[in-house]
């Protein structure tokens, strides 16, 4: 346990060094990606909704 505590400052230094290497996205890229995610989510939700409604109607017709 003591050994792990001694290595903790070195770990934090390595984390800081790695974070400096990260290519952070620009604001416009994040907004564009967010819009794509929202549109894709809406489309998938609508698709699942209509498939569910269709299957529900089909099952009701079969059971009658």
C-alpha positions in Angstrom: 0.0 0.0 0.0 2.8 2.4 0.9 4.5 1.6 -2.4 1.4 2.7 -4.3 1.2 5.9 -2.4 4.8 6.7 -3.2 4.1 6.3 -6.9 1.0 8.4 -6.9 2.8 11.8 -7.7 4.6 10.2 -10.6 1.2 8.9 -11.8 -0.3 12.4 -11.7 2.7 13.8 -13.7 2.2 11.1 -16.3 -1.5 11.9 -16.5 -0.7 15.6 -17.0 1.8 14.8 -19.7 -0.6 12.6 -21.6 -3.4 15.2 -21.4 -1.1 17.7 -23.1 -0.9 15.3 -26.1 -4.7 15.2 -26.5 -6.1 16.9 -29.6 -9.0 18.8 -28.1 -11.9 19.5 -30.4 -12.9 23.0 -31.3 -16.3 24.3 -30.2 -17.7 24.2 -33.8 -16.7 20.5 -34.1 -18.4 19.7 -30.9 -21.6 21.5 -31.9 -21.7 19.8 -35.3 -21.1 16.4 -33.7 -23.8 17.1 -31.1 -26.3 18.0 -33.9 -25.5 14.8 -35.7 -26.1 12.8 -32.5 -29.4 14.5 -31.8 -30.6 13.9 -35.4 -29.5 10.3 -35.5 -31.2 9.7 -32.1 -34.5 11.2 -33.4 -34.4 9.1 -36.6 -33.7 5.9 -34.7 -36.4 6.7 -32.2 -38.9 7.3 -35.0 -37.9 4.2 -36.9 -38.4 2.0 -33.7 -41.7 3.8 -33.0 -43.1 3.0 -36.4 -41.8 -0.6 -36.5 -43.3 -1.1 -33.0 -46.7 0.4 -34.1 -46.7 -1.8 -37.3 -45.8 -4.9 -35.4 -48.5 -4.1 -32.8 -51.1 -3.7 -35.6 -50.0 -6.9 -37.3 -50.2 -8.9 -34.0 -53.7 -7.5 -33.3 -54.8 -8.6 -36.8 -53.4 -12.1 -36.4 -55.0 -12.5 -33.0 -58.5 -11.4 -34.1 
